[in-house]
Every structure is written in C-alpha cells, then in structure tokens.
C-alpha cells in the first residue's frame, strides 16, 4: 500500500511542540514496518530514511492552513507518488485534495484525520465554537470547512470515542452523513518517553513534590483557570509546580493572532513556588523535566479530544489529575478527576504524600498508554484505511 501523508505543521519554528509532526514522525516508520510505502508531504521531514519526503510550504497561520490549499501542487504530488491512499491531516483541506485526485485521474482512497476539532459540546448538547479559531467571526466558516472536509473523505479518523461522538453530532447537525466511514484511531505514544516503573522515582519524603503542567499556554486551553488552581496548589507548601513553556520565542504573526501564551507565562512565573521552564526544543531535556516530577496536571480545555502531553506524563508513570471534561474524563482514572479546586488540591496533596496511592495510580497511568504503542496504532491505522 502506497500512503501519501499530507501533514500541516502549525508551529514549524518549534517542532518539538507540534503534536501533528511528532505523531507523523512516530507513525510513518511504524507504518513502514507494517509493510506500507509512506511519503510524508510537509514543511519538515518526518519519519526515517525509509520514508519518502516532499517539502511543502509552511502555511504561516492556522487560518492559511485551512483556507489556502495549493491544488496545483497537490495534483503534481499525486501524479508523482501514485498513492493508493491519501491522508489529509488538515481535514478542512480534504475537498481540495478530492478535487486534485479527480484532476490527477487518481482513484486513491481519501482519509481525513481530525487531529483538531474546531468545536466542542456543552453538557446540554449545545455546539460551541473553539475560540482559538473564531477570530473576527471565522469560527463558523472554519466549522463549515470542517464539515465539507468530512463530506469529501472516504474515511474519517478521530483520536478517541469522545472525538467520535462530537464529530458525529456536528456532522449530523450540518446534514453530513458519515455512514460507516468513521474510525477511532488513537495517536501513537512516544516510546522514548515511556519509563520503566521499577526505575527510581521521587518518594514522598524527599522535599516538595513537583506537579508538572506541560501544555500549551493558550488562553483557550483554560490556562487562566490553571493560574487560579496553581495558587491553591502551592498555598500549603506541600506542592510546587513546574510549568513548561513549550513555545519559547514566537513569531510576530503568531503573536499577532494570539498573545495569550506570553501573558499566561508571565502570570505563572510571578507566582511563588511555580517554576516556568523551557525544554529548548530538546526531547531529552523534556524527558528529564518530567522524570523528577511526582504527578501531572491536565489542561482545562473544553474541546479536548486528545492530549499528547497527558500521554507523555502517563507513559513516564506520572499520575495525571484532571478536570472532569471531554476526552480527559473518558481516559483518566475517575479517582483522579476533579470538579472543584478543593478536590484538585486534595488529590495533589495525596499524590504528594501517599506513596501507596501514588504507586497504584502511577501503574494505572502507565498501563493506560500501552495500546498506543506505535506498532499497535499503525495496525489500526492500516485497518482503517484498507
């Protein structure tokens, strides 16, 4: 099977913070191991030497990624690669890819991967536009482009059962019949961030326990709520926090669309017992920053169909406490989900001080990522696109 993997990179300046690129880098070799011939088309090479690579222009902004497909380039690429399957990781580009397949005379299967959902649902079933894609009212056009992408695909893949439910409901609301085209295919975990649980880890009686927050600091990730929680978590002196600044210096065009990461970072850095650190794009340093932490903290992002950062923590054997919402409530142990700051503080302090409780949840966290090994994900991926 010849697979052409069309990947949008939203953050070419900091690939270590771009989950789409990381997933492709992990998945492409696993697909090759499983017998597929994979070519990745994107602004930065992903995979290994066995994988083909076609360099494309970085879209520059999240809106250009959704509204500026180059059909001429797609036609030329399809004719050159002669794929059996084309995977559009930017689902809004799927109609352009379908048009390019038609023009190129290709009957390749078109699969769309819904890496990012531009919506979520409130408890009452109301569809909510993702605020990160709703600048000056663009949320509705993005949603319609997403629906058009669903309609253009032969297969639609999503990360989780939560994402499948939301995608099905959104499609039905826009009269797109998904039929039997929807598949749940989780993202692969990073095997380099999977720790042997027999390795030495911080005990409860060795200084203050570190809680790590390793998510993007956008306001739409609920970072403002985390700032409030951070104050409560460190108030007793039993816990200190390590906050990852995954972006570092951002390009002016990205700051112009959303400068909230800089604002959130400054607010967190001003809090006592809160350390803001950068991995400087180094995955070894990133692993080491996770390694001596006691537990992780999930984001407060309502439209969360998946979180690479949560899986990173769990693969390292870090229990993750989480607000009870979205995919987080589906995946994280119910004992570690909270609905109030007081519950979050109680969980954090128990993980900090109770070694037995921590050990049980460290193993559960680690075990929850087993099915996300790249080889297993690749098998599910190939089954979905066959």
HELIX and SHEET records of a PDB file:
HELIX    1   1 UNK A   15  UNK A   17  5                                   3    
HELIX    2   2 UNK A   19  UNK A   33  1                                  15    
HELIX    3   3 UNK A   64  UNK A   67  1                                   4    
HELIX    4   4 UNK A   71  UNK A   81  1                                  11    
HELIX    5   5 UNK A   91  UNK A   93  5                                   3    
HELIX    6   6 UNK A   94  UNK A  104  1                                  11    
HELIX    7   7 UNK A  131  UNK A  133  5                                   3    
HELIX    8   8 UNK A  135  UNK A  137  5                                   3    
HELIX    9   9 UNK A  138  UNK A  152  1                                  15    
HELIX   10  10 UNK A  161  UNK A  173  1                                  13    
HELIX   11  11 UNK A  191  UNK A  193  5                                   3    
HELIX   12  12 UNK A  219  UNK A  221  5                                   3    
HELIX   13  13 UNK A  223  UNK A  234  1                                  12    
HELIX   14  14 UNK A  252  UNK A  257  1                                   6    
HELIX   15  15 UNK A  260  UNK A  269  1                                  10    
HELIX   16  16 UNK A  283  UNK A  291  1                                   9    
HELIX   17  17 UNK A  308  UNK A  315  1                                   8    
HELIX   18  18 UNK A  326  UNK A  331  1                                   6    
HELIX   19  19 UNK A  334  UNK A  336  5                                   3    
HELIX   20  20 UNK A  341  UNK A  353  1                                  13    
HELIX   21  21 UNK A  355  UNK A  367  1                                  13    
HELIX   22  22 UNK A  370  UNK A  372  5                                   3    
HELIX   23  23 UNK A  374  UNK A  385  1                                  12    
SHEET    1   A 7 UNK A  52  UNK A  55  0                                        
SHEET    2   A 7 UNK A  37  UNK A  42  1                                        
SHEET    3   A 7 UNK A   2  UNK A   6  1                                        
SHEET    4   A 7 UNK A  85  UNK A  88  1                                        
SHEET    5   A 7 UNK A 109  UNK A 113  1                                        
SHEET    6   A 7 UNK A 155  UNK A 158  1                                        
SHEET    7   A 7 UNK A 182  UNK A 184  1                                        
SHEET    1   B 2 UNK A 119  UNK A 121  0                                        
SHEET    2   B 2 UNK A 127  UNK A 129 -1                                        
SHEET    1   C 6 UNK A 274  UNK A 277  0                                        
SHEET    2   C 6 UNK A 239  UNK A 244  1                                        
SHEET    3   C 6 UNK A 209  UNK A 213  1                                        
SHEET    4   C 6 UNK A 295  UNK A 297  1                                        
SHEET    5   C 6 UNK A 319  UNK A 323  1                                        
SHEET    6   C 6 UNK A 337  UNK A 338  1                                        
END                                                                             
